[in-house]
């Protein structure tokens, strides 16, 4: 089942399948930050208002706005 980053629950992991961001500059920035196909990503912290959300990927924690996270497609990792 394919979802986006927003579908993860806290501390849940997924595997990135694709980035479909309509803004090519932001898409490039996500690639530069390590958001590659096949990378594991974990939702680690949600801000008090729910936006942004912190994700751990490739040994670093990155906060993304929900408006950008919706374009990162992933497959959930089964526990």
C-alpha positions in Angstrom: 0.0 0.0 0.0 1.4 3.4 -1.0 1.0 6.4 1.4 2.8 9.6 2.1 4.9 10.8 5.1 1.8 12.2 6.7 0.3 8.7 7.0 3.0 7.5 9.4 2.2 7.3 13.1 4.7 8.6 15.7 7.8 6.3 15.7 6.7 4.4 12.7 9.0 3.7 9.8 8.5 3.7 6.0 10.6 3.2 2.9 10.6 6.1 0.3 9.2 5.1 -3.0 9.1 8.4 -4.8 9.0 12.2 -4.5 6.3 13.8 -6.6 6.7 17.4 -5.4 5.4 19.9 -8.1 8.2 22.4 -7.2 11.4 21.2 -8.8 13.5 23.3 -6.5 12.0 21.7 -3.4 12.2 18.3 -5.0 15.9 18.8 -5.5 16.4 20.0 -2.0 14.7 16.9 -0.6 17.1 14.8 -2.7 20.0 16.8 -1.3 18.8 16.1 2.2 18.9 12.3 1.5 15.3 11.6 0.5 16.1 8.8 -2.0 14.1 5.9 -3.3 14.7 3.0 -0.9 15.7 5.0 2.1 14.2 4.2 5.5 12.5 7.2 7.2 11.0 7.4 10.7 8.5 9.9 12.1 10.1 11.0 15.4 8.6 14.2 16.7 5.4 16.2 16.0 5.4 19.9 16.9 2.7 21.1 19.3 0.5 22.4 16.5 1.2 19.4 14.2 3.3 21.2 11.6 6.2 20.8 11.0 7.0 17.2 11.8 10.5 15.8 12.4 11.7 12.7 10.5 14.9 10.7 11.0 16.6 9.7 7.7 20.1 8.6 7.0 21.3 9.3 10.6 19.9 12.9 10.8 16.6 14.4 11.9 14.9 16.8 9.5 11.7 18.8 10.1 9.3 19.1 7.1 6.2 21.1 6.7 3.1 19.0 6.0 2.7 20.8 2.7 6.0 19.3 1.5 5.7 15.9 3.3 2.6 15.1 1.4 4.6 14.7 -1.7 7.0 12.0 -0.3 5.4 8.7 -1.2 6.4 5.6 0.8 5.7 2.1 1.7 5.1 1.4 5.4 7.5 -1.0 7.1 5.6 -3.9 8.9 6.6 -4.5 12.5 
